Amino acid sequence: MPKGNFVVPTPINEPILAFTPGSKEKAELLETLQAMKANEVDVPMYIGSEEVRTGRKIRMSPPHDHQHTLGHFHEGDTSHVQLAVNAALGAKQAWADLSWEHRAAIFLKAADLIAGPYRARINAATMLGQSKNAFQAEIDAACELIDFFKFNVAFMQELYGQQPQSLPLTWNRMEYRPLEGFVFAVTPFNFTSIAANLPAAPALMGNTVIWKPAYSQVYSAQVIMEIFKEAGIPDGVINLIYVDGPVAGDVIFKNPDFAGLHFTGSTGVFKQLWKTIGENIDLYKSYPRVVGETGGKDFVIAHKTAHPKAVATGLVRGAFEFQGQKCSAASRAYIPANMWEEVKSYMIEDLKSMKMGDPEDFSNFVNAVIDERAFKKITKYIDEAKNDKLVDVVAGGNYDGSKGYFVEPTVLEAKDPMYTTMCEEIFGPVLTIYVYQPERFEETLDLVDQTSPYALTGAVFAQDRYAIELATKKLVNAAGNFYINDKPTGAVVGQQPFGGARGSGTNDKAGAMMNLLRWVSARTIKENFVSPTNYRYPFLGE
Ligand code: NAD
């Protein structure tokens, strides 16, 4: 145990590199991209101290160039899930007993490795494997991940500092024990930082973890694992397996030591997992912690007093960065008729200047969507909209999957505010606009609130302070992250703790103390310095 109340370094958000023409970081990133593309990798699972290669190889390719092979990973089956459970349980005691400052040091070291020697590699892996441009990769794989690790260490210390009061003759203490058992981290394709943070946050709090990433993110998951290893995470603390979701669930959710699920992904999958956990509740030694951040149908509403150019910019950035594949992406917007023509012309102008293609060409703002399944799903919505008389295609609408899965940023105008693309999560570069009469602002706020089952992010643009207040109040439950005169994407760790409610998740705010609280089970210790020696209370005197 520590002999000192150690104070962790104060976290500061990682500065974003600019990758301007001629910059050192751009040259390094381009060189790393070339080197990684030229070298096919063979990616094992990491279970305990073993690198496991099953021979069942799955090919990895860039979404923007699907004929190119980046390498293969080895797929596992139920036996590997069981091995991972055994490894996590085997590593549990030693890790839970390790003094907190050593756990903290490992994750601080991981953050500095990403900020320094691994920065270009993790960014390049995210650009190649997930088709992010340099800026999108940098704000995710480098900056947000560094922030997650550094801020979580500080939040851990803050949490440990939450101690009860004590009256004379007693000392009350709180101990934040890791959960009994193991944690299952199930991660999505779209953020490298989320993929790393979901296993890391429970591990930081003393838990051991089985981590199952999306197949389309394994290429950058491998780099994360390298960083974890170099930072000194002991064998068995984070076990990385590549199995089909239900295969993993089949073993994990039947294990009595299953103690928690840390999930980010779609709402349907999360509900399925929750149901399975509920059905198996009698099997478990404790009530598992179920944490899930899920889908969104994020809105922007402009008031008649908003600045049209600010609205257009918020929409273009909010809807189309990373091809709209952010859970927070603007995907439905309510624009008053008095400014629609102006907003539309600014957006069309912006979209005309926006280039689409390979992320290695830094002039491309838009890259490819993640895979063929996503491509088919997104383009089906676009085709249906093209054939619907109540919908106008304002911009985009074209797509080409021959070399990579490219879908043009597409703006639809729907006459019906309940049209499919106003309600369902598309998870691609499609934004639907509903134009309302300016005097119907308040009714439109009700519409925004009631249109979708999700409540992740949303934004209001207005200059009128009464309108801002009205929107803030009426949309109180419509978004877990609410923006005023800003796009609804781009939450920063430590500044805008992130998570939504309703169908969008349990709102445990990734990268905040609230989230860490889910990975511990507090033990209250009361110590009496002078124990009573007589059972009789004074009132018994008569
Ligand atoms: P997804 O739901 O398809 O997959 C997420 C993870 O669940 C993957 O690892 C997948 O393999 C796994 N999975 C799928 N079926 C499973 C099953 N039956 N059992 C166990 N695991 C299973 O999501 P995705 O396409 O990777 O990511 C996009 C989704 O994630 C979108 O809905 C998006 O809104 C959401 N998302 C939400 C947040 C947030 O913070 N709210 C952040 C990022 C992404």
Boltz pocket constraint, residues with backbone or C-beta under 6 A from the ligand:
constraints:
  - pocket:
      binder: B
      contacts: [[A, 186], [A, 187], [A, 188], [A, 189], [A, 190], [A, 191], [A, 194], [A, 212], [A, 213], [A, 214], [A, 215], [A, 243], [A, 244], [A, 245], [A, 246], [A, 247], [A, 248], [A, 249], [A, 264], [A, 265], [A, 266], [A, 267], [A, 269], [A, 270], [A, 272], [A, 273], [A, 293], [A, 294], [A, 295], [A, 296], [A, 326], [A, 327], [A, 328], [A, 425], [A, 427], [A, 456], [A, 498], [A, 499], [A, 500], [A, 504], [A, 505]]
      max_distance: 6.0
